[in-house]
Amino acid sequence: MTPTLISAHAQQVLQTVQGAHDCPGPVADVAIARSWRRCLDQHGLDPASRRAPDVVEQPRLQDHRAPLEHIIGVARWQMNSLHQQVGREGHVVLLTDARGVAIDSVFNDAERAQFQRSGLWLGSIWSEESEGTNGVGTCLVERRHVTIRRDEHFRGKHVGLTCSASPIFDAKGDLLAVLNLSSVREEQSLQQHFQAMALTNLSARLIENCFFLGDAPDRYLLRFHPQAGFVGLLGEGLLSFNDQARVCSVNQAALDLLGLSRGSVVGQSLTTLLETPLEHILSHASAQPSVCWPLRWLDGRLVYGQLRAPLRSAPLAVPPVPKINDVRVCLEDPRLQRGFGRALRVLER
């Protein structure tokens, strides 16, 4: 962006926020207008500033990555898939933490320099407080999917970007991370915009569900949907409960299917939510369930479910000391005794 274009964009932002509604710009989007006002009134940002985004360097970046290693592991495959689906060239996929710090990224290595000039690289801070209206920062504030197109960004420096960002929540409903797809292409069709929005949101939900399925394996996990064929797919409800039948966590799809709030479900006994007897439900528990069976909620609605049983850790069995032809070996050194015992077990197998 040239200084002239950045200055023109900054003037448009200021006129919009100050109430000059006859000026052109993205004023029709209420979320964008709210964000621009926050950037001026709360964060005191200058839309004409040309400073580069702040970057968290090592080892501080590791402090942001470490608590989310489990998410990074789950998300990496889906980030690669998203990057491939949108055509790779001119796109970068970022995963940020709940403070807007980029903790993982996927892009074509040949485009590394271009993305770094735009601030789209590991350790960059994309909170709204730092960078103004942008996909990651505004998503963190709004707690929902947002798409910020070129001149909808607050800072003129970022008007060359189009960003689609979706939040990733944990099993308790707390915001864990943001999945962001950014494009540096000059022109994109409306169809490409919608495709990027849909794929980013879909990818975030897949990551969210994968994380939920791997969380707390020591609890029961109920998967359900009004149609049996949808159990195991993206729109399924997920609900975990403990040995006392208390609900521990629930995903957003389950809340949408039940028409209930998280607060009215988590912590409740499953018997207060279901008409189907608990004994009947538990009888279907399996370590690897594959068959759907009907169950009925208290309001009479029928759904189909699968119940994963908790993973129980079996006590370690102490193997007997092996003997070979009743030959007894006398070794005084305990370390030699242990080593010889291991060798005998290997030989026996």
Secondary structure, DSSP 4 states (H G I P E B T S, - for coil): --HHHHHHHHHHHHHHHTT-TTS-SSTT-HHHHHHHHHHHHTS---TT--PPPPBPPTTHHHHHHGGGHHHHHHHHHHHHHHHHHTTSTTEEEEEEETTSBEEEEE--GGGHHHHHHTT-STTBB--HHHH-S-HHHHHHHHTS-EEE-GGGSSSGGGTT-EEEEEEEE-TTS-EEEEEEEEE--S---HHHHHHHHHHHHHHHHHHHHHHHHHS-TTSEEEEEESSGGGTTSTT-EEEEE-TT-BEEEE-HHHHHHHT--GGGTTTSBGGGTBSS-HHHHHTT-BSS----EEEEBTTS-EEEEEEEPP-PPPPPP-PPPP-BTTB-----SHHHHHHHHHHHHHHH-
